[in-house]
Amino acid sequence: ALLSYPFISNYMFEKSAGSTIKSYEKQAKTYDQKQKEQAFREAEEYNKDLIKSAVQLTDPFKVKKSNGETLIYNNILNIDHSGVMGYLEIPEIRVKLPIYHGTGDFAICNGAGHVEGSSFPIGGKGTHAVLSSHRGLPGAKLFSDLDKLKVYDKYAMFLHGNNGLSRIRGDGTGRIL
């Protein structure tokens, strides 16, 4: 029983994450095109404000936001008011995780957390979205197998039923996780 704990707990986690994603997808289907466009405009505006402010995100835990700014951030792309803005799928390592607003304990233990102060993951010139999660939790894989990914392995982020295209560019000397 002790040896089977990691497998059973990960299975239970995957069922829970899958349920969260199905609920999100169901809610996303109820949004009409105007609502989706409005949600993306809000996210684009947030991203443009980040670029204009030219604030470098060096330590997201030191970024201090007012309650009003945090409330605005938490409502962007939050269609079902659960804190889920979308989900991340990495087929090569069989990971499918909800993407939550922020990097609190709940977010990074139950999926991927979007780092507040980084761009929303909707694409666009000059945007840099950052997601965070745990590695090596006994009850869930989460980002444990990222080191198994190769340079050209694909991933997808789904936001409001929209599967956008992201291009990652580099000079070939760095490493992106």
C-alpha positions as CSV (number, residue, x, y, z in Angstrom):
1,A,0.0,0.0,0.0
2,L,2.8,2.4,0.9
3,L,4.6,1.8,-2.5
4,S,1.3,2.4,-4.4
5,Y,0.6,5.8,-2.7
6,P,2.3,8.0,-5.3
7,F,0.5,6.4,-8.2
8,I,-2.9,6.4,-6.5
9,S,-2.6,10.0,-5.3
10,N,-1.4,11.2,-8.7
11,Y,-4.4,9.4,-10.3
12,M,-6.7,11.2,-7.8
13,F,-5.0,14.5,-8.6
14,E,-5.4,14.0,-12.3
15,K,-9.2,13.3,-11.9
16,S,-9.6,16.4,-9.8
17,A,-7.6,18.6,-12.3
18,G,-9.6,17.0,-15.2
19,S,-12.8,17.9,-13.5
20,T,-11.7,21.5,-13.1
21,I,-10.7,21.7,-16.7
22,K,-14.0,20.2,-17.9
23,S,-16.0,22.7,-15.8
24,Y,-13.9,25.5,-17.3
25,E,-14.5,24.2,-20.8
26,K,-18.2,23.9,-20.2
27,Q,-18.3,27.5,-18.9
28,A,-16.2,28.8,-21.9
29,K,-18.7,27.3,-24.3
30,T,-21.4,29.5,-22.8
31,Y,-19.5,32.7,-23.7
32,D,-20.5,34.4,-26.9
33,Q,-18.0,36.0,-29.2
34,K,-18.5,39.5,-27.8
35,Q,-17.8,38.3,-24.3
36,K,-14.6,36.5,-25.4
37,E,-13.4,39.5,-27.4
38,Q,-14.0,41.7,-24.3
39,A,-12.1,39.3,-22.1
40,F,-9.1,39.3,-24.5
41,R,-9.2,43.2,-24.8
42,E,-8.9,43.4,-21.0
43,A,-6.0,41.0,-21.0
44,E,-4.3,42.9,-23.9
45,E,-4.8,46.2,-22.0
46,Y,-3.2,44.6,-18.9
47,N,-0.2,43.4,-21.0
48,K,0.2,46.8,-22.7
49,D,0.2,48.5,-19.3
50,L,3.0,46.1,-18.2
51,I,5.1,47.0,-21.3
52,K,4.5,50.7,-20.9
53,S,5.5,50.7,-17.2
54,A,8.8,49.0,-18.3
55,V,8.9,47.3,-14.9
56,Q,11.3,44.3,-15.0
57,L,9.9,41.3,-13.2
58,T,12.9,40.1,-11.2
59,D,11.2,38.8,-8.1
60,P,7.4,38.3,-8.3
61,F,7.1,37.8,-4.6
62,K,8.4,41.4,-4.0
63,V,5.8,42.9,-6.3
64,K,3.4,44.8,-4.1
65,K,-0.1,45.5,-5.6
66,S,-2.9,47.5,-4.1
67,N,-6.2,45.6,-3.4
68,G,-7.8,47.3,-6.4
69,E,-5.0,46.2,-8.8
70,T,-5.2,42.7,-7.5
71,L,-9.0,42.6,-7.9
72,I,-8.7,43.8,-11.5
73,Y,-6.0,41.2,-12.2
74,N,-8.1,38.4,-10.7
75,N,-11.1,39.3,-12.8
76,I,-9.3,39.3,-16.2
77,L,-9.9,36.0,-18.1
78,N,-11.8,34.6,-15.1
79,I,-14.9,33.4,-16.9
80,D,-16.4,31.2,-14.2
81,H,-15.1,33.1,-11.1
82,S,-13.1,30.1,-10.0
83,G,-9.7,31.7,-10.5
84,V,-9.0,29.5,-13.6
85,M,-8.0,31.4,-16.7
86,G,-7.4,28.4,-18.9
87,Y,-5.4,25.3,-19.0
88,L,-2.0,24.0,-20.1
89,E,-1.5,20.8,-22.0
90,I,2.0,19.2,-22.6
91,P,1.3,15.9,-24.5
92,E,5.0,14.7,-24.4
93,I,4.9,14.3,-20.6
94,R,1.1,13.7,-20.4
95,V,0.4,16.9,-18.3
96,K,-2.9,18.8,-18.4
97,L,-3.2,21.4,-15.7
98,P,-5.6,24.3,-15.0
99,I,-3.9,27.7,-15.0
100,Y,-4.9,29.8,-11.9
101,H,-4.5,33.5,-11.3
102,G,-1.5,34.1,-9.0
103,T,1.0,31.8,-7.3
104,G,-0.6,31.1,-4.0
105,D,-0.4,27.7,-2.3
106,F,-3.7,26.5,-3.8
107,A,-2.7,27.5,-7.4
108,I,0.7,25.9,-7.5
109,C,-0.3,22.8,-5.7
110,N,-3.4,22.2,-7.9
111,G,-2.2,23.3,-11.3
112,A,-0.1,26.0,-12.8
113,G,-0.1,29.5,-11.3
114,H,0.2,32.6,-13.5
115,V,2.8,34.9,-12.1
116,E,1.1,38.2,-11.4
117,G,3.2,41.0,-13.0
118,S,4.0,38.9,-16.0
119,S,1.9,39.1,-19.2
120,F,-1.3,37.1,-19.6
121,P,-0.6,34.2,-21.9
122,I,-2.5,35.5,-24.9
123,G,0.6,36.3,-27.1
124,G,1.6,39.6,-28.6
125,K,4.8,41.4,-29.3
126,G,6.9,42.1,-26.1
127,T,4.8,39.9,-23.9
128,H,6.3,37.4,-21.5
129,A,3.9,35.1,-19.6
130,V,5.3,33.2,-16.7
131,L,3.7,30.1,-15.2
132,S,4.8,28.4,-12.0
133,S,4.0,25.1,-10.3
134,H,5.6,22.5,-8.0
135,R,7.9,19.6,-9.0
136,G,8.1,16.4,-7.0
137,L,5.0,16.6,-4.9
138,P,4.2,13.1,-3.6
139,G,0.5,13.6,-4.6
140,A,0.8,15.1,-8.0
141,K,3.3,15.2,-11.0
142,L,2.6,18.8,-11.9
143,F,5.9,20.0,-13.4
144,S,8.0,17.1,-12.2
145,D,8.8,15.8,-15.8
146,L,9.8,19.1,-17.4
147,D,13.4,18.0,-17.7
148,K,12.2,15.2,-20.1
149,L,11.1,17.8,-22.7
150,K,13.2,18.4,-25.8
151,V,13.7,21.7,-27.5
152,Y,10.9,21.3,-30.1
153,D,8.3,19.5,-28.0
154,K,4.9,21.2,-28.3
155,Y,2.6,22.5,-25.6
156,A,-0.7,24.3,-25.8
157,M,-2.6,26.8,-23.6
158,F,-6.3,27.0,-23.9
159,L,-8.0,30.2,-22.9
160,H,-11.8,30.6,-23.4
161,G,-11.8,27.8,-25.9
162,N,-9.2,29.6,-27.9
163,N,-5.9,27.8,-28.7
164,G,-3.5,30.6,-29.5
165,L,-0.1,30.2,-31.1
166,S,3.0,31.2,-29.1
167,R,6.4,31.4,-30.6
168,I,9.4,31.1,-28.3
169,R,12.5,32.7,-29.7
170,G,16.0,32.5,-28.4
171,D,19.6,32.6,-29.5
172,G,20.1,28.9,-28.9
173,T,22.4,29.4,-25.9
174,G,19.8,29.6,-23.1
175,R,17.4,27.1,-21.7
176,I,13.6,27.6,-21.4
177,L,11.5,25.6,-19.0
